[in-house]
């Protein structure tokens, strides 16, 4: 066993695990206060559901011996059968298979959690739990096999996806779009302002995602080596460049540099460099970041033109950013594989995952809706999902005190149109 590589992968696993709570804070701050806890729980529940499914059959379907012409693994490792503490990857010297399985588990946990932001404020919690159970089984596990298993058909096609542009971000982004089309728009969209209730929480979540993403990207080298180091550097510079690209576009288009834009731009850069960072130079990473930041900032506005309600811009950031990173590596790769031929392979990878994920995700969302109902009741949506499904509230307004509290008002925890703190008071929302 290579002890240094094993330690590196285990630490990277912990960093990727941190991304799911970071995502919960990122999304949780972006919703209205009455559904903040529900948004947090939609990410956290993935840690429970997917962790159990991964051991039962998920690892085997994704990384077990191929049984379907590069489409799916078998059940030979269901329950992690045939693997023990001494089983290594890579022959006589490598890392324990358990370390690899733990690392890949964290990817499987994060991917369905990414979709939750698109459905904020309007779905039943039980329906969401059922949907992600079905989705990881029918969508994520097979696509992970396509992309990362040595016999997967996209792997054999030599599609470059170092850390998950197709399997994670395109997969989640287009799956979220399909679910949104089934569930429908929030009441009041796009007429009513639905501003973030806690921008500092959004920034905290973005920072945790940025931190954890070093494990996500560099850890995908599965070794403490030069590839991991280059991926770490490219992750940093692409993310910084994307934040600048988003803010520049936002300043030209809307006249302000917003904190929400900075956080969203950083995430767009993290998404775009994920498939490509191990195969491009630092200058190439900067170019990918700038393009992704500006393009994703533009893409999030499409939901208003096309009238689909992607609540927290999962489609605009993860689908668009994932496609940008997956395609650009075909042109910018510096290790002798870049060019039009590789661009064609990248397009096949991106659009095949997009088509499969959209169709199956739409069917699964329809199934959930037809059986237990996907959409929350109208009254629950109006009053807030925190009380309806969790019997809790994110903030104890009774502790505010003062004469205004006695009259049933509290300081406004929302934001005005420019993202600055709102100065007025408002009635407590039931």
N, C-alpha and C positions, 0 to 999 in steps of 0.2 A: 504494500500500500504506500502511495505517495502521501506522506503526512501533510506537507505544505499545501498541496492541491486540495486535499480533503478538508483541511481547515478553511481554505479560501471558499470552497463551495458551501460549506456549512454557514459561514458568516454571510455569504451572499444570499443564502436561503432566508436567513433572519431579516436581511435588508428588504428582500422582496415581500416577505410577510408584512413588514411595516407599511408597505405601500397600500395595503387594503384599508387599514385604519386611516392612513393619510388621505386616501380617496374619500373615505367617509366624511372626514372633516372638510375636505375641499367641496364636496357636493352639499354637505350639511349646511355650510355657511351660505350657499347660493340660493337655497329655497326660502320660502316665507316661514316665519317663526312657528306657525301652527303645525308644520309638518317636518320640523328639523330633526326630531328624534327618529321619525319613520325613515328619513333619508339615511341617517346613520345606520339604522338597523338593516336597511336593504343591502348595504355593503357587508356589515358584520355577519349576517346570516350565511353568507357565502363561505366564510371560514369554517362554519360548522358543517354545512351540507356537503360541500365539495371535498373536504378533508376525509369524510367517511366514504363517499363514493369512490374516491381515488384509491383507497385501499381495497374496497370490495371488488371493483372491476375497472376503474378508470385508468390506472397505470397499465394494466394488461391490454386494454383496448388501444391505448396510445403507443405503448412501447413494447408490447408483446410480439411474438413471432407473427409475421404477416400472414393473413389467411385470405385476403381479398384482392389480390393483384395490385397491392400498394394502397389500398383504400382503408384497411382496418386491421388492427391486431387481434389475435385470438384471446381466449380466456385462460390460457395456460398459466398465467401469473395472477389469476383472480385471488384475492386475499393475500397477495404478495407471495404466493406459493412458489417454491423453487428458489427463493432468495433468502440468504441468511446474512449474518453480520460480516462474514468473511468473503462474500461474493463481490468481486471487483469488476469494474468496467475496464476495458483496454487490456485484457490479458493479464500478464504477470505483474505489471505495475499500472496502477490507476487509482481510482477512488472507489469507495464502496458503492454498490448499486443503491443502497439505502440513502446515501448522500445525494445521488443523482435524482432518485425518486422524490426526496424531500424538496429539492430545488424545483423540480418540475411541478410538484404539487402547488407551490405558491403561484406559479403562472396560471394554473387551472383555477385557483381560487379568485385571482384578480380579474380574470377575463369576464365572467358574467357580472361581477360587481361593476365593471365599467359601464355596462348597459343600463344600470339602475337610474343614472342621471337623466336619461331620456324620458323615463316614465314617472318622474317625480310628481308628487302631489295628487295622484289619482288612481292608484291601483291597490287592490287588496293585498295585504301582506302575505296571507296564506297562498294566494294565487301566484305572487312573485316567487315564493319559495318553491312551489310546484314547477313553475316555468323554468327556473334555473336548474332544477333537478333534471328535467327533460332536456334542457338545452345543452348542458355539458355532456350528457350521454349521447345525444344524437348529432351534435354539431362540434363541440370543442374537441372531444376525444378523437373522433375520426380525423379532423383537420390537423391536429397535432401529429397524428401518425403520418399524414401526407407529407408534412413539412419537415419533420425532424427524425423520423425513423429511417434507417439506412435503406429499407425497402419501400418507403413511401414514394408515391408516384411523382410528387413535386421534388422530393429530394433527388430522385434518380434523374429528373429533368434538369437538375443543377440550378434550380431557382434559389437565389440568395435570400435567405431570411435568417440572419444571425440570431436575433433574439425575439422575434415575434411580430413583425409588421403585418404579416398575413394571418398567422394563427391567432394572434391576440387582438390587434387593433382593427384591421379590416373586418375580421370575424365579428368582433363585438360591435363595431360601428354599424355595419349593415344589419346585424341581428337586432340592434336597437331600433333601427329605422323600420324594420318589418313589424316589430311589436307595437311601435307607435301608431302605425297605420291601422292596426287591428283595434287598439285601445281607444284611439281618438284623442282629441285635444282637451286640454283643461278648460273648465268653465271660465269664460271670460277671455280666453286667448283668441286673437292677439290684442283685443281691445284694452283690457285692464293691465296696468303696470304690475309686474311680478318681480320686484327687485330683490336682490340678495338681502337677507336680514342681518348678516354678520360677515362683513368683508375681512376683518382680521382673522376669522376662522378659515376663510378661503385661502388667505395667504399662508397660514400655518399648514393647511393641508397641502398646498402646492410645494412648500418647502420640504415636507416629509416625503412627498412623491419624488422630488428632485434628489433627495438624499438616498432614498431606497432604490432609485433607478440605477445607481452605480452597481448595486448587486444584480439587478435585472439584466443590465447590458454587459458589464465586464464579467460578471459571474457566468455568463453563457459560454465563455471560453472553456469553462470546466477545469481550469488550471491557472496557477499564478504565474503567468508568462507574459511575453511581449504583446500578444494579441489582446489580452485583458487590459494591459496598460494603455494601448492605443485606443481601445474602445472606451475606456474611462475618460481619456482626454477628449475624444470626439464627442462623447456625451455632454461634457461640460460646455464646450465651445458652441456646439450646435444649439443647445438649450438657451445659452445667452444670446446667440444671434437671432433665434426665433422670437425671443422676448422683444428684442429691438425691432424686428420686422413687424410684429403685431402692433407695437406701440406706434411705430412710424405710420403704418396704414391707418390706425385709429386716429392719430393726430390730424392727418390729412383729411380723413373722411368725416370725423366727428368733432375735431377741435380740442381734444383733451387726451392726456395720458392717464388712463385709469388703472387702479390697482387690480381690478378684475381682469383688465386686458393684459397686464404684466403676468399675472398668474396663469391665465389661459394661454398666452404666448409661450411661456416656459413649458407647459404641458405639451403643446403642439410640437415644439422642438424635440422633446423627449420621445414623443411618438415617432416622428419622422426619422430620427437617427437610429432607432431600435433595429430595423432590418439591415441597415447599411453601414453602420459605424465601423465595423471591423474590416471594411473593404475600401474605404475612402481615406484621403489625406485629411489633415486638419483644415486645410482651405476648402476642401470639398464638403466637410462637415459644416463649416460656416455657411457655405452656399445653400446646402440643404436646409439649414435652420432658417435662414432669411426667407427663402421661398415658402417654407412651411408656415412660418409666422404670419406673413402677409396673406397667403392663400387661405389659411384657416380662418383668419379674421374676416376675410370676405365671405367665406363659405357659411359662417354661422348666420349671416343675414338672409340666406336663401330660404330659411324656414318661414320667414314672413312673406316672401314672394310666392312660395310653393304651398303655403298654408298647412304644413305639417308641424306638429308641436313637439319638437325635440327640446324638452324643458331646459336641460343644462348643456346643450351643444355637443353631445356625444358624437353625432354624425359629422358635424362640421370640424371637430378636432380629431377624433380617432379614425373615422373612415377616411376623411380627406388627407390627414397627416400620414396615415398608414400607406395610402396609395402613393403619395408623393415620395416618401422614403423608399418604398419598394421599387418604384420605377426609376428614380434618379440614380440608384446604385448601379443600374444597368448601363448608364452613361458615364458615371464618375468613378467606377471601380479602378483601382490602381494596380491590382495584382494580376493583370494580364487577361482578365475576363470581361472587361468593360467593352461596350460597343453595341451596335444595333442588334446583333444576334442575342446578346444577353438581355437587352431591353425587351425583346420579344418574349424570352423566357419569363422575365419578370412580369410582363403583362398577362401571360397565361396564368401564372401563379396568383396574381392579384384578382383577376376577374373570375377565375374559376372558384376561388374561395368566396368571392362576393356573391356569385350566383347561387352556389350551394347553400351558403349561410342564410341568404335572404329567403329562399324558398322554404327551407326546413324551419327556420325561425317563424315565418308567417304561419305555417301549418301548425306548429306547436302553440303559438299564441292563440290561434283559432280554436284549437282543442281545449286549452285552458278556459277560454271564454265560453265555449259551448257547454262545458261540464260544471265548473264551480263558479264561473263568472270572473273575469279579469278586472273589471272596472269597479272601483269603490262606489258605494251608494252616494247619490247626489248630496244628501245631508252631511255625510261623513266628509266628503270633499270640501264642502263649504265651511264646516266647523273646524276641520283639521284632522289629519290622520293620526296625530300623536295620541289624542284622547280616544279616538275610535278603535285603534288597534293595539295600543300599548298602555292605555290608562295612565299616561304620564304627560308632563309638559317639559320642554327644554329649559324654561326659566321660571323661577318663582317670583311672579309679579307682586305677590302680597308683601314681599320684603322691600319693595321700593320705598314705601312710607310717604309721609307728607300729605298735605291737604289734597293734592291731585289724586293720590291713590285712594283716599277715602271717598272721592267722588266717582271712582271707577275708571280713572284714566291713568296711563303710565307713559313714561317717555317713549317716543317712537324709536323702535330698534331697527327700522328700515333705512333705506337710503333714498336720496332724491335722484333726479335723472342724471346728474353728473357723477354719482357715486359718492358724494359727500354726505355726511351724517345729516339726517333730516332734523330741523330745529323744532318741529311742532310736536304737540301731544295728540294722541288719538285714542278712541275708545278701545278697550280691551276686546280683541277678537275672541269670540267663543270657541 
